[in-house]
Structure formats: structure tokens, C-alpha cells
Amino acid sequence: MENYEILDTDKKAKKNNVVTIGSKFTLKMGTEKNSPVQEYLLVGSTEADILEHRISNESPLGQAVMGKAEGDVVEGVARAGKFSYKLMEIA
């Protein structure tokens, strides 16, 4: 506890306009005009719950989206294979 630092990740994310832990973000799940859009919250591994759209920063998607800005393409590899999404918005 002697060497801890409290981070205001929400303030940092908004200032830099990139995804960090605590960021809510929206991904477009395909390239088609009518592709589905999904909102997620990036959290630590102990708070992750896919049914609640809470993605761990240690997951393949969490690692891929970390540090990305609105409009960036998010790419990575998960058990199901390669993925590529467009980061639409950081709330």
C-alpha cells in the first residue's frame, strides 16, 4: 500500500480520447452498413462478465481495444479466430 496510485481512468480516457480500463466503448461488428453495434465496458479480470458486456482488459478483445481511439480498426485473434471491428465511440 505504500507505493499505490489512484488513477482517474475516466478522466484520462476522455482527455486522450482512447480506451482505458473503465472506458465504455461501442464497436461495429462488421463492414456492412447494417452491421450490428455493441457497447462494452472495459474492466479488470475479476469484474468481467460477458453477459453484462463487461470485457476484461486481459481478454483478446480487451487487449486489442486498449489504447485505441474512435474510428480505429480493432483487430486480434481469439479462440473463435481472427476478428476485426471498428471503434465507433468512446463514452
VOVOZA-973776 format. One record per atom (N, C-alpha, C): x, y, z. Coordinates in steps of 0.001 Angstrom, whole numbers, padded with zeros to 6 digits, always signed. Atoms other than C-alpha are relative to their C-alpha. Layout:
XYZ ...
// end
This chain:
+000819-001196+000000 +000000+000000+000000 +000864+001261+000000 -000880-001148-000070 +002991+002268+000393 +000217+000658-001371 -000302-000515+001330 +003516+002629-003364 -001202-000074-000932 +001183+000063+000839 -000014+002934-004707 -000306+001372-000592 +000433-001224+000659 -001531+005494-007027 -001434-000192-000453 +001389+000059+000420 -005221+006184-007601 -000085+000662-001367 +000111-000510+001361 -005960+006607-011299 -001438+000363-000307 +001322-000397+000483 -008921+008506-012666 -000043-000367-001477 -000063+000491+001373 -009196+006371-015796 -001032+000672-000894 +001022-000657+000795 -012399+008070-016945 +000510+001347-000495 -000530-001309+000369 -010747+011489-016943 +001141-000147-001008 -001134+000240+000896 -007602+010126-018623 -000496-000420-001384 +000520+000480+001278 -009586+008336-021336 -000634+001135-000784 +000643-001112+000698 -011634+011419-022151 +001032+001008-000486 -001039-000951+000376 -008535+013632-022208 +000750-000485-001229 -000765+000565+001104 -006646+011317-024543 -000887-000587-001092 +000977+000566+000928 -009805+010042-026280 +000402-001394-000479 -000348+001391+000281 -008558+006444-026104 -000641-000904+001050 +000588+000974-000922 -009893+003293-024455 +001016-000390+001064 -000774+000465-001141 -008526+002515-020991 -000946-000789+000894 +000868+000705-000944 -009820+000415-018098 -001009+001006+000559 +001077-000872-000453 -013161+001910-017097 -000719+000696-001139 +000628-000645+001156 -013999+003130-020610 -001192-000803-000499 +001101+000596+000746 -017352+002448-022230 +000278+000314-001459 -000272-000213+001412 -016983+001964-025945 -000970-000801-000845 +000921+000635+000926 -019058+000973-028953 +000773-000517-001200 -000650+000630+001135 -017877-001435-031636 -001027-000340-001065 +000804+000470+001132 -019328-002024-035078 +000549-001363-000376 -000414+001387+000104 -019237-005778-035582 +000238-000500-001424 -000245+000425+001375 -018799-005859-039369 +000194+001195-000900 -000250-001076+000955 -018225-003848-042509 -001254+000430-000747 +001248-000333+000682 -021776-003862-043827 -000645+001222+000638 +000667-001206-000490 -023864-000707-043486 -000918-000303+001188 +000943+000376-001061 -026384-002531-041258 +000611-000949+001027 -000655+000876-000973 -023786-004421-039187 -000387+000397+001414 +000381-000313-001378 -024674-004697-035501 +001060+000825+000724 -000863-000822-000844 -023221-002253-032992 -000223-000452+001436 +000093+000477-001382 -022449-003325-029420 +000822+000885+000924 -000708-000798-000997 -021466-001324-026335 +000613-000915+001053 -000721+000766-001014 -018900-002689-023868 +000593+000945+001034 -000735-000687-001049 -017214-001626-020644 +001277-000789+000229 -001271+000675-000219 -013502-002430-020249 +000309+000011+001495 -000206+000150-001442 -012832-003762-016732 +001178-000931+000273 -001009+000973-000415 -010265-005761-014788 -000557-001407-000069 +000416+001388+000198 -010361-009539-014997 -001007-000496+001043 +000922+000473-001035 -012224-010012-011701 -001399+000575-000162 +001303-000630+000213 -015081-007753-012856 -000651-000402-001317 +000490+000351+001335 -015534-009267-016330 -001275-000842+000083 +001253+000742+000107 -018997-010571-017244 -000546+000226-001401 +000395-000166+001399 -019718-011128-020922 -001497+000227-000154 +001447-000187+000085 -023471-011309-020276 -000407+001437+000311 +000245-001405-000335 -023285-007759-018876 +000824+000938-000894 -000836-000755+000949 -020967-006635-021730 +001171+000689+000694 -001170-000483-000733 -018081-006126-019280 +001188-000864-000428 -001108+000717+000609 -014884-007126-021103 +001274+000212+000811 -001253-000069-000735 -011643-007931-019278 +001103+000619-000856 -001155-000571+000693 -008550-005960-020192 +001014-001083-000384 -000902+001107+000303 -006771-009336-020316 -000525-000899-001121 +000587+000802+001073 -009129-010842-022923 +000585+000444-001345 -000498-000416+001314 -008166-010822-026610 -000629+001310-000495 +000653-001244+000413 -010758-008115-027332 +000461+001167+000860 -000458-001055-000902 -009738-006102-024273 +001400+000475-000330 -001370-000363+000370 -006078-006195-025254 +000025+000747-001330 +000020-000626+001320 -006911-005247-028844 -000555+001427+000030 +000653-001309-000017 -009091-002261-027922 +000742+001020+000879 -000718-000885-000929 -006802-000838-025206 +000877+001002-000773 -000797-001053+000623 -005315+002496-026306 -000494+000457-001357 +000544-000374+001310 -007431+002725-029467 -000885+001236+000124 +000813-001219+000054 -009244+005918-030489 -001215-000232-000893 +001193+000084+000837 -012625+006498-032117 +000407-000016-001465 -000290+000135+001422 -012559+005444-035759 +001060-001043-000315 -001034+001015+000211 -009707+002952-035276 -000625-001360-000285 +000383+001389+000212 -009981-000619-036501 +000678-000828+001082 -000483+000858-001087 -009601-003139-033679 +000117-001407-000560 -000225+001346+000541 -008050-006439-034774 +000703-000866+001026 -000639+000933-000905 -006996-009528-032897 -000371-001423-000329 +000279+001422+000177 -007198-013277-032545 -000543-000550+001316 +000612+000665-001154 -009477-015172-030150 -000138-001485-000337 +000184+001436+000245 -010331-018866-029816 -000826-000273-001251 +000872+000186+001164 -013007-018470-032494 +000679+000428-001305 -000720-000436+001193 -010439-016992-034904 +000284+001494+000029 -000333-001426+000122 -009456-013548-036145 -001265+000845+000072 +001114-000937-000011 -011687-010553-035510 +000484+001369-000428 -000283-001368+000416 -011854-007038-036880 -001274+000815+000182 +001150-000855-000290 -014201-004341-035572 +000420+001454-000158 -000271-001433+000054 -014469-000581-035932 -000442+000616+001332 +000319-000690-001247 -014353+001503-032735 -000787+001264-000347 +000902-001082+000396 -017312+003829-033183 -000004+001170+000975 +000149-001068-000992 -017475+005759-029908 +000615-000424+001327 -000459+000197-001369 -015825+006112-026522 -000838+000924+000860 +000899-000806-000836 -018300+007269-023887 +000679+000404+001292 
// end
